[in-house]
Amino acid sequence: MDSNEEKYQTTVESSAEKHQTSSSEDIKATAAYAGSDDGVGSMEDGQPQQGYKLKRSLKTRHLTMIALGGVIGQGLFLSAGANLHNGGPAGALIAYSIIGFIVFWVAYSLGEMATYIPVSGSFTIYCKRFVDSSFGAMVGYNYWGCWAIIVAAELVALPLVMQFWTEKVPDWAWSLIYLVIIFLLNLFGARSYGEAEYWFSLIKVLAVLIFIIVGACISGGLIGDETYGFKYWQDGNAFPHGVLGVIDSFVLASFSMQGTEIIGITAGECSNPLKQVPRAIKTVFWRIIVFYLCSVFIMGQVIPWDDPRNLQTDSGSVTVSPFTLVFSKGSLASVAHIMNVVILITVLSCANSGLYVASRTMMALSQEGIAWKKLSHISKRGVPIYSLICTALVSLVCFVTSVIPGKALYQVLVSLSGVAGFVTWGSICLAHFRFRQAFKAQGRSLDILPFKAMWHPFGDIFDIFGCTVCALISGYSFFYPPSAVGLIGNYAGLIFCAVGFVITKWWTKSKMVPLTEIDLDTGVSELVLDKELRASMMAERVITGPWYQQIWKRVVIVFT
């Protein structure tokens, strides 16, 4: 630990001592600051109960790798095949690009708020504090449901991946095995989660990079018996279903990129959020360009949009990941098996992240007084144990595959999660927009912000508009001919969010917080106010030296 980080820890501890002598209302607000080391384990009637606390166990390498590859899961490895079928090679690429723009701005908006007020379950608290308490409750439950569903979706995807080798084992058996594994990984605390996720993510990142390089060679005819190039882009195959096919691809593209906001959730358990969060945020751009756009581009060159092995609810063929298909078409059968093993690891990784994020979100809801108070209880290992169990119980929906076919259930779950993602991203940008407006209304200088989002307010406005439009139109094709699977997946979540918000608004009589009354002080680390230390850490972010040294330093930042 360097001198700056030692000073940071000392600053946090002194801040915690101050909070312990504050009023009960201040303590209640500070309890939401999960990384504040204040010893608060759960809340009882607004009073803190002495117990255990979340631990600042996540290091720079953990957070960077989680941001870089932690959320690469079946959305890319399996659902990309469905998008290739819906939008065609060019349509799928456009859909991922548009969603990528949205995600890019969300990451920077959240990063600005998370470095200023680093709390676990961050943006649910931001939405409550900067917009409206009812709005914050709706966003929190939406996000918890989103990730609980992602866990279930990953567990449903597992048997689909295993079909590449065998169809003899019942789907529920595979799902149960993996559910037990990820539950145990999360049971041992953030350090266990972070370490496991670091290595899982490293494997996924390397696998995607190898896929892109080898896939490009297969497309160009350097590997295999055929040259593909733009063969499957010709004769109208680039957009087989026109503009409507591109729109159909939005939800699954959203599901694929779910998790960028994990950086905000982990801020409360970072050893040094001021230094680590901005570094992790800056990997988002490269993750979008390299892992998503390059991968989808390679798939579109080697795999035809109408290949029956792409994920489709009405296909009787065994579903195979596009990643595996590319290697198979390059006459690399043995490598295809290895890639399928990697895809199994991605299931474990993404489900592991989902269980972690959902449990922390539920804990934050409990600490804010909008969920059962016992859910904020933290175990000796620093784990919100009851929130973890609650989330794991929701994932048991994966066992419905004995009644509903796995492909249909999987697409319902990913659609629910994808639309919930639009709600989350739009809400984050709305909270950030009002966060900046509050700074202006209260006459505060932006210079105190340790990390600033670019292109404000245009990024926020674009995201709010884009998320709203995408969420509303993404399920248009399921109205005629009517499809229960499609309509439930695309609109059930929106209906629940709207009804939940209206009921909460009516019950609590809450109002939008005036800009001049928005609380910009509670939970702010003393570190932000320490000009000397902040300037020192800002200087550490600057990468200097010859170009080759700069490249090496950036590589080291990502992997250490």
C-alpha positions in Angstrom: 0.0 0.0 0.0 1.6 3.3 -1.0 1.6 6.5 1.1 -1.4 8.0 -0.6 -3.5 4.9 0.1 -2.3 4.8 3.7 -3.4 8.4 4.1 -6.7 7.6 2.4 -7.4 4.8 4.9 -6.5 7.1 7.8 -8.9 9.8 6.4 -11.7 7.3 6.1 -11.3 6.1 9.7 -11.3 9.7 11.0 -14.4 10.3 8.9 -16.1 7.3 10.5 -15.3 8.6 14.0 -17.1 11.8 13.2 -20.1 10.0 11.9 -20.4 7.9 15.1 -21.0 11.1 17.1 -23.5 12.6 14.7 -27.3 12.5 15.0 -29.3 9.4 14.4 -30.5 10.8 11.1 -26.9 11.4 10.0 -25.9 7.9 11.1 -28.8 6.4 9.1 -27.7 8.2 6.0 -24.1 7.3 6.6 -25.0 3.6 7.0 -25.8 3.6 3.3 -22.2 4.5 2.8 -21.2 0.9 3.0 -17.5 1.4 2.9 -17.3 4.0 5.6 -16.0 1.5 8.2 -18.5 2.7 10.7 -19.3 -0.7 12.1 -22.9 -0.6 11.2 -24.3 -4.0 10.3 -28.1 -3.4 10.1 -30.7 -0.8 11.0 -33.5 -1.0 13.6 -36.0 1.8 13.8 -33.5 4.3 12.3 -30.8 3.4 14.9 -27.6 1.5 14.0 -27.1 -2.0 15.4 -23.5 -2.8 16.2 -22.5 -5.7 14.0 -20.2 -6.4 11.1 -19.5 -4.2 8.0 -18.7 -4.4 4.4 -14.9 -4.6 3.9 -12.8 -2.6 1.5 -11.3 -5.7 0.0 -11.4 -4.9 -3.7 -8.0 -3.8 -5.1 -7.2 -1.9 -8.3 -6.6 -5.1 -10.3 -9.9 -6.6 -9.1 -12.0 -3.5 -10.1 -10.2 -3.0 -13.4 -10.7 -6.6 -14.5 -14.3 -6.6 -13.3 -15.0 -3.5 -15.4 -13.1 -4.9 -18.4 -14.5 -8.4 -18.5 -16.5 -9.3 -15.5 -19.8 -8.8 -17.2 -19.0 -10.5 -20.5 -21.4 -13.4 -20.4 -24.0 -15.2 -22.3 -25.3 -11.9 -23.7 -22.2 -11.9 -26.0 -21.3 -15.6 -26.2 -24.8 -16.9 -26.8 -27.4 -14.1 -27.4 -25.2 -12.5 -30.1 -26.4 -15.4 -32.3 -30.0 -14.3 -31.8 -29.1 -10.7 -32.8 -27.3 -12.0 -35.8 -30.5 -13.8 -36.8 -32.7 -10.7 -36.1 -30.7 -7.9 -37.5 -28.3 -9.6 -39.9 -24.5 -8.9 -39.7 -24.8 -5.2 -40.4 -27.9 -4.7 -38.3 -26.5 -6.4 -35.3 -23.3 -4.3 -35.6 -25.4 -1.1 -35.7 -27.5 -2.2 -32.7 -24.4 -2.9 -30.6 -22.9 0.4 -31.6 -25.9 2.4 -30.6 -26.2 0.6 -27.2 -22.4 1.1 -26.9 -22.8 4.9 -27.1 -25.4 4.8 -24.4 -23.3 2.6 -22.1 -20.2 4.8 -22.6 -21.9 7.9 -21.3 -23.6 6.0 -18.5 -20.2 4.8 -17.3 -18.8 8.3 -17.2 -21.9 9.8 -15.5 -21.8 7.2 -12.8 -18.1 7.4 -12.4 -18.4 11.1 -11.6 -20.9 10.5 -8.8 -19.3 7.4 -7.5 -15.9 9.1 -6.9 -17.5 12.0 -5.2 -19.9 9.9 -3.0 -18.6 6.3 -3.0 -21.4 4.2 -1.5 -22.3 0.6 -2.1 -25.5 0.3 -4.1 -24.6 3.8 -5.2 -27.0 4.9 -8.0 -30.1 3.7 -6.2 -29.1 6.2 -3.4 -28.2 8.8 -6.0 -31.7 8.5 -7.6 -33.3 8.8 -4.2 -31.2 11.8 -3.1 -31.0 13.7 -6.4 -34.4 13.0 -7.9 -37.1 11.7 -5.7 -37.3 9.0 -2.9 -40.1 7.1 -4.8 -38.0 7.2 -7.9 -35.0 5.9 -6.1 -37.1 3.0 -4.6 -38.3 2.1 -8.1 -34.8 2.2 -9.6 -33.4 0.1 -6.7 -36.0 -2.7 -7.0 -35.8 -2.6 -10.8 -32.0 -3.0 -10.6 -32.2 -5.8 -8.0 -34.7 -7.6 -10.1 -32.6 -7.1 -13.2 -29.5 -8.8 -11.7 -31.5 -11.5 -10.0 -33.0 -12.3 -13.4 -29.5 -12.2 -15.0 -28.4 -14.9 -12.5 -31.4 -17.0 -13.4 -30.8 -16.4 -17.2 -27.1 -17.5 -16.9 -28.2 -20.7 -15.1 -30.8 -21.3 -17.8 -28.1 -20.7 -20.5 -25.8 -23.3 -18.9 -27.7 -26.4 -20.2 -28.0 -24.8 -23.6 -24.2 -24.6 -23.7 -23.8 -28.1 -22.4 -25.9 -29.4 -25.3 -22.8 -29.0 -27.5 -21.5 -32.2 -25.7 -24.6 -34.0 -24.4 -28.3 -33.7 -24.0 -28.7 -36.7 -21.5 -28.3 -34.7 -18.3 -31.5 -32.9 -17.1 -31.3 -29.1 -17.5 -32.1 -28.5 -13.8 -29.1 -30.6 -12.7 -26.6 -28.4 -14.5 -28.4 -25.3 -13.1 -28.3 -26.5 -9.5 -24.6 -27.4 -9.6 -23.6 -23.9 -10.8 -26.0 -22.2 -8.4 -24.3 -23.9 -5.4 -20.9 -22.9 -6.7 -21.7 -19.2 -7.1 -23.5 -19.0 -3.8 -20.4 -20.4 -2.0 -18.1 -17.9 -3.8 -20.3 -15.0 -2.7 -20.6 -16.4 0.8 -16.9 -15.8 1.6 -17.0 -12.1 1.0 -15.9 -9.4 -1.5 -12.3 -10.6 -1.5 -13.4 -14.1 -2.6 -15.7 -12.6 -5.2 -13.1 -10.2 -6.5 -10.3 -12.8 -6.7 -12.5 -15.3 -8.5 -13.9 -12.7 -10.8 -10.4 -11.5 -11.6 -9.3 -14.9 -13.0 -12.6 -15.6 -14.6 -12.5 -12.2 -16.4 -8.9 -12.7 -17.4 -9.8 -16.0 -19.1 -12.7 -14.4 -20.9 -10.7 -11.4 -22.0 -7.9 -13.6 -23.5 -10.5 -15.9 -25.1 -12.3 -13.0 -26.8 -9.0 -11.6 -28.1 -8.0 -15.0 -29.4 -11.4 -15.3 -31.0 -11.0 -12.0 -32.8 -7.6 -12.8 -34.2 -8.4 -16.4 -35.2 -11.8 -15.4 -36.5 -10.2 -12.7 -38.7 -7.8 -15.3 -40.1 -10.7 -17.7 -40.8 -12.7 -14.9 -42.5 -9.7 -14.1 -44.7 -9.0 -17.7 -45.6 -5.7 -18.0 -43.8 -7.3 -20.8 -41.6 -9.7 -23.3 -43.0 -10.8 -24.3 -46.5 -12.9 -21.3 -47.4 -12.6 -17.5 -47.6 -15.6 -15.7 -46.2 -14.9 -12.0 -46.2 -18.2 -10.2 -46.8 -19.9 -13.2 -48.3 -22.8 -13.1 -45.9 -23.3 -9.4 -46.3 -24.3 -9.6 -50.0 -27.7 -9.9 -51.7 -29.7 -8.2 -49.0 -28.3 -10.4 -46.2 -26.7 -7.5 -44.4 -30.2 -6.4 -43.3 -32.4 -9.4 -43.8 -35.3 -7.9 -41.8 -34.6 -4.2 -42.6 -34.7 -1.5 -40.0 -37.2 -3.5 -37.9 -34.6 -6.2 -37.5 -32.2 -3.7 -36.1 -34.8 -2.5 -33.5 -35.4 -6.1 -32.6 -31.7 -6.4 -31.7 -31.7 -3.6 -29.1 -32.9 -5.5 -26.1 -30.4 -8.4 -26.5 -27.6 -5.9 -27.1 -28.6 -4.1 -23.9 -28.5 -7.4 -22.1 -25.1 -8.1 -23.5 -23.7 -4.9 -22.1 -25.4 -5.1 -18.7 -22.9 -4.5 -15.8 -21.1 -1.4 -16.7 -22.7 0.2 -13.7 -21.1 -2.5 -11.4 -18.3 0.0 -11.0 -20.7 2.2 -9.0 -21.9 -0.8 -6.9 -18.3 -1.8 -6.0 -17.3 1.8 -5.1 -18.2 1.2 -1.4 -15.9 -1.8 -1.2 -12.9 -0.4 -3.1 -9.8 0.2 -1.0 -9.4 3.6 -2.8 -12.4 4.6 -4.9 -10.9 8.0 -5.9 -8.0 6.3 -7.7 -9.6 3.0 -8.7 -13.0 4.0 -10.1 -11.8 6.4 -12.7 -9.2 3.9 -13.9 -11.9 1.2 -14.2 -14.3 3.6 -16.0 -11.7 4.3 -18.7 -11.6 0.7 -19.7 -15.3 0.8 -20.8 -14.6 2.4 -24.2 -12.1 -0.3 -25.1 -14.4 -3.1 -23.8 -17.2 -1.8 -26.1 -14.9 -1.5 -29.2 -12.9 -4.6 -28.8 -15.0 -7.1 -27.1 -18.4 -6.3 -28.5 -18.1 -4.6 -31.9 -15.1 -6.5 -33.1 -16.6 -9.8 -32.0 -20.0 -9.1 -33.6 -18.2 -8.0 -36.8 -16.2 -11.3 -37.0 -19.4 -13.4 -36.3 -21.2 -11.6 -39.1 -18.4 -12.4 -41.6 -18.2 -16.2 -40.8 -21.7 -17.1 -39.8 -24.8 -16.6 -42.0 -27.8 -14.9 -40.3 -30.1 -17.8 -41.0 -27.8 -20.6 -39.5 -30.3 -22.8 -37.6 -27.8 -23.2 -34.7 -28.2 -19.5 -33.8 -30.3 -18.9 -30.7 -34.0 -19.0 -31.8 -37.1 -19.9 -29.8 -38.7 -21.6 -32.9 -35.7 -23.6 -33.9 -35.5 -27.3 -33.3 -31.8 -27.4 -33.7 -29.3 -27.5 -30.9 -28.2 -24.0 -30.0 -24.5 -23.4 -30.4 -22.6 -20.3 -29.4 -21.4 -18.1 -32.4 -17.9 -18.3 -30.8 -17.9 -22.0 -31.1 -19.4 -22.0 -34.6 -16.6 -19.8 -35.9 -13.9 -22.2 -34.8 -15.9 -25.1 -36.1 -16.2 -23.5 -39.6 -12.4 -22.9 -39.5 -11.9 -26.7 -39.2 -10.7 -26.2 -35.6 -12.9 -28.8 -33.9 -10.6 -29.3 -30.9 -10.4 -25.5 -30.4 -14.2 -25.3 -30.6 -14.4 -27.6 -27.5 -11.9 -25.4 -25.7 -14.0 -22.4 -26.5 -17.1 -24.1 -25.2 -15.2 -24.6 -21.9 -14.5 -20.9 -21.8 -18.2 -20.2 -22.4 -19.0 -22.3 -19.4 -16.6 -20.2 -17.4 -18.4 -17.1 -18.6 -21.7 -18.5 -17.2 -20.1 -18.9 -13.8 -18.4 -15.5 -14.0 -21.5 -13.5 -15.0 -23.8 -15.3 -12.6 -21.2 -14.7 -9.8 -21.2 -11.0 -10.6 -25.0 -10.9 -10.7 -25.4 -12.5 -7.3 -22.8 -10.1 -5.9 -24.4 -7.0 -7.4 -28.0 -7.9 -6.6 -27.2 -8.7 -2.9 -25.5 -5.4 -2.4 -28.4 -3.5 -4.1 -30.9 -5.2 -1.8 -28.7 -4.4 1.2 -28.7 -0.7 0.1 -32.5 -0.7 -0.2 -32.8 -2.1 3.3 -30.4 0.5 4.7 -32.4 3.2 3.0 -35.5 2.0 4.8 -37.3 0.7 1.7 -36.8 -3.0 2.2 -37.1 -5.4 5.1 -34.6 -4.2 7.8 -33.0 -7.7 8.3 -31.8 -7.6 4.7 -29.1 -5.1 5.7 -27.5 -7.5 8.2 -23.9 -8.2 7.4 -22.1 -11.4 8.4 -18.8 -11.8 10.1 -17.2 -12.2 6.6 -18.6 -8.8 5.5 -21.4 -10.4 3.4 -25.1 -9.1 3.4 -26.1 -12.7 4.1 -29.9 -12.3 4.0 -29.8 -10.3 0.9 -27.6 -12.9 -0.7 -30.1 -15.7 0.2 -33.1 -13.6 -1.0 -31.4 -13.1 -4.4 -30.4 -16.7 -4.7 -34.1 -17.8 -4.1 -35.2 -15.6 -7.0 -32.7 -17.4 -9.3 -34.6 -20.7 -8.6 -36.8 -19.6 -11.5 -34.2 -21.4 -13.6 -35.8 -24.7 -12.6 -38.9 -23.8 -14.6 -37.2 -25.3 -17.6 -38.9 -28.5 -16.7 -42.2 -26.8 -17.7 -41.1 -24.1 -20.2 -38.5 -24.9 -22.9 -35.1 -23.6 -22.1 -34.8 -21.4 -25.2 -38.1 -19.7 -24.6 -37.4 -19.1 -20.9 -33.9 -17.8 -21.6 -35.2 -15.3 -24.1 -37.9 -14.1 -21.7 -35.4 -13.6 -18.9 -32.8 -11.8 -21.1 -35.5 -9.5 -22.5 -36.7 -8.7 -19.0 -33.2 -7.9 -18.0 -32.4 -6.0 -21.2 -35.4 -3.6 -20.7 -34.6 -3.2 -17.0 -31.2 -2.1 -18.2 -32.7 0.7 -20.2 -34.6 1.8 -17.1 -31.4 1.7 -15.0 -29.2 3.5 -17.5 -31.7 6.3 -18.1 -32.2 6.7 -14.4 -28.5 7.0 -13.8 -28.2 9.7 -16.4 -31.2 11.6 -14.9 -29.6 11.5 -11.5 -26.4 12.7 -12.9 -28.1 15.5 -14.8 -29.8 16.8 -11.6 -26.5 16.2 -9.6 -24.8 18.7 -11.9 -27.7 21.1 -11.9 -27.7 21.0 -8.1 -24.0 22.0 -8.1 -24.9 24.9 -10.3 -28.0 25.9 -8.3 -26.1 25.9 -5.0 -23.2 27.9 -6.4 -20.6 25.1 -6.0 -17.5 24.8 -8.1 -17.0 21.7 -10.2 -13.3 21.8 -9.5 -13.9 19.7 -6.3 -15.1 16.8 -8.4 -12.2 14.3 -8.6 -13.6 12.8 -11.9 -15.7 14.7 -14.5 -18.0 13.2 -17.1 -17.4 14.5 -20.6 -19.9 16.2 -22.8 -22.4 17.2 -20.1 -25.3 17.7 -20.5 -25.5 16.3 -24.0 -24.5 12.8 -23.0 -27.2 12.6 -20.3 -29.9 14.0 -22.6 -29.0 11.5 -25.3 -29.0 8.6 -22.9 -32.3 9.5 -21.3 -34.0 9.9 -24.7 -32.3 6.9 -26.2 -33.1 4.6 -23.3 -36.8 5.7 -23.3 -37.2 5.1 -27.0 -35.4 1.8 -27.0 -37.4 0.5 -24.1 -40.8 1.4 -25.7 -40.2 0.2 -29.2 -38.0 -2.8 -28.7 -41.0 -5.2 -28.5 -43.1 -3.8 -31.4 -42.7 -7.0 -33.4 -44.4 -9.2 -30.8 -47.8 -7.4 -31.1 -48.6 -8.9 -34.5 -48.5 -11.7 -34.8 -48.9 -11.7 -31.0 -46.2 -13.5 -29.0 -46.7 -14.1 -25.3 -43.0 -14.8 -24.8 -42.0 -11.6 -26.5 -44.6 -9.3 -24.9 -43.9 -10.6 -21.4 -40.1 -10.2 -21.9 -40.3 -6.7 -23.3 -43.1 -5.0 -21.4 -43.8 -6.8 -18.1 -40.8 -5.1 -16.5 -41.9 -1.7 -17.6 -45.4 -2.2 -16.3 -44.1 -3.3 -12.9 -41.8 -0.3 -12.7 -44.6 2.2 -13.6 -47.1 0.6 -11.2 -44.5 0.4 -8.4 -43.5 4.0 -8.9 -47.1 5.3 -8.9 -48.1 3.2 -5.8 -44.9 4.4 -3.9 -45.5 8.0 -4.9 -49.1 7.8 -3.7 -48.3 6.0 -0.5 -45.3 8.2 0.6 -46.6 11.5 -1.0 -42.9 12.1 -2.0 -42.0 15.0 -4.3 -39.1 15.8 -6.5 -36.2 17.2 -4.5 -35.7 20.9 -5.3 -32.2 21.6 -6.8 -31.3 24.0 -4.0 -32.2 21.3 -1.3 -30.3 18.3 -2.8 -27.9 16.9 -0.3 -24.4 17.0 -1.8 -22.5 16.5 1.5 -23.6 13.3 3.2 -21.3 10.4 2.4 -18.7 12.6 0.7 -15.3 11.3 1.7 -13.0 13.6 3.5 -10.5 12.7 0.9 -12.4 14.7 -1.7 -12.0 17.8 0.5 -8.2 17.1 1.0 -6.8 19.3 -1.8 -3.2 18.1 -1.3 -4.0 14.4 -1.4 -6.4 14.9 -4.2 -3.9 16.7 -6.3 -1.3 14.0 -5.6 -3.6 11.3 -6.8 -4.6 13.2 -9.9 -0.9 13.5 -10.7 -0.6 9.7 -10.4 -3.2 9.2 -13.1 -1.0 11.0 -15.7 1.0 8.5 -17.7 4.3 10.0 -18.9 7.4 8.8 -20.7 8.2 7.5 -24.2 5.3 6.0 -26.2 6.5 2.4 -25.5 6.7 3.1 -21.8 3.1 4.6 -21.9 1.8 1.4 -23.6 3.5 -0.8 -21.1 2.2 1.2 -18.1 -1.4 1.0 -19.5 -1.1 -2.8 -19.9 0.2 -3.0 -16.3 -2.7 -0.9 -15.1 -5.2 -3.3 -16.6 -3.7 -6.5 -15.4 -2.3 -5.5 -11.9 
